[in-house]
């Protein structure tokens, strides 16, 4: 059995490579201080394919991002609301503020 955290850490490495602008962290709890990073998020659960798409789209759009893996899945955060909306539209996702 491969632990969830091991999978998340491996995914974090590849996501960092896809988007050097991203800050990717792996947490045991689904909680972190978002005030340091952003005002908006894209909640993508455990959809790592979508995480990859976000990483590639964010890199292409020059969007600095923060990504967190927690027990509830993956959260993707951006500090710039305007850029976030552009990124969101390109991905067809909804923002949680």
C-alpha positions as CSV (number, residue, x, y, z in Angstrom):
1,X,0.0,0.0,0.0
2,X,1.4,3.4,-1.0
3,X,0.4,6.0,1.5
4,X,-1.6,9.1,0.4
5,X,1.2,11.4,1.6
6,X,3.8,9.5,-0.5
7,X,1.6,9.9,-3.6
8,X,1.1,13.6,-2.8
9,X,4.8,14.2,-2.4
10,X,5.6,12.5,-5.7
11,X,2.9,14.6,-7.4
12,X,4.2,17.8,-5.7
13,X,7.6,17.2,-7.3
14,X,6.2,16.9,-10.8
15,X,3.9,19.9,-10.3
16,X,6.9,22.0,-9.2
17,X,8.7,21.0,-12.4
18,X,5.7,22.0,-14.5
19,X,5.2,25.4,-12.8
20,X,8.3,26.9,-11.3
21,X,6.2,29.8,-10.2
22,X,4.2,27.5,-7.9
23,X,4.8,26.9,-4.2
24,X,3.7,23.3,-3.5
25,X,3.4,21.9,0.0
26,X,2.2,18.6,1.3
27,X,0.3,18.6,4.6
28,X,-1.1,15.8,6.9
29,X,-4.0,18.0,7.7
30,X,-6.4,19.8,5.3
31,X,-5.5,23.2,6.9
32,X,-3.0,25.9,6.3
33,X,-2.8,29.6,6.7
34,X,-4.1,30.9,3.3
35,X,-3.7,34.5,4.3
36,X,0.0,34.3,3.5
37,X,-0.8,33.1,0.0
38,X,-4.1,34.1,-1.5
39,X,-7.7,35.1,-1.4
40,X,-9.1,32.5,-3.8
41,X,-8.8,28.8,-4.4
42,X,-9.7,26.1,-6.9
43,X,-10.8,22.9,-5.0
44,X,-10.0,19.9,-7.2
45,X,-10.3,17.1,-4.7
46,X,-7.9,14.3,-5.6
47,X,-8.0,15.0,-9.4
48,X,-4.3,15.0,-10.1
49,X,-4.9,15.3,-13.9
50,X,-6.7,18.6,-13.2
51,X,-3.8,19.6,-10.9
52,X,-1.4,19.0,-13.9
53,X,-3.6,21.0,-16.2
54,X,-3.7,23.9,-13.7
55,X,0.0,23.8,-13.3
56,X,0.6,24.0,-17.0
57,X,-2.1,26.7,-17.5
58,X,-0.8,28.8,-14.6
59,X,2.8,28.6,-16.0
60,X,1.6,29.7,-19.4
61,X,-0.4,32.6,-17.9
62,X,2.5,33.6,-15.7
63,X,0.4,33.1,-12.6
64,X,2.2,32.6,-9.3
65,X,0.4,29.9,-7.3
66,X,0.3,28.0,-4.0
67,X,-0.8,24.4,-3.9
68,X,-1.6,22.4,-0.9
69,X,-2.2,18.7,-0.5
70,X,-4.3,17.8,2.5
71,X,-6.5,15.0,3.7
72,X,-9.4,16.5,1.8
73,X,-7.5,16.5,-1.5
74,X,-5.8,19.2,-3.4
75,X,-6.3,23.0,-3.1
76,X,-4.8,25.4,-5.6
77,X,-4.5,29.0,-4.5
78,X,-3.5,32.2,-6.3
79,X,-2.8,35.7,-4.8
80,X,-4.0,37.7,-7.8
81,X,-7.7,37.5,-8.3
82,X,-7.7,38.9,-11.8
83,X,-5.1,36.4,-13.0
84,X,-7.0,33.7,-11.1
85,X,-10.2,34.5,-13.0
86,X,-8.3,34.2,-16.3
87,X,-6.8,30.9,-15.2
88,X,-10.2,29.7,-14.0
89,X,-11.9,30.5,-17.3
90,X,-9.3,28.6,-19.2
91,X,-9.9,25.5,-17.0
92,X,-13.6,25.8,-16.7
93,X,-13.5,25.7,-12.9
94,X,-15.3,27.7,-10.2
95,X,-13.6,29.9,-7.5
96,X,-14.2,29.5,-3.8
97,X,-13.4,32.8,-2.1
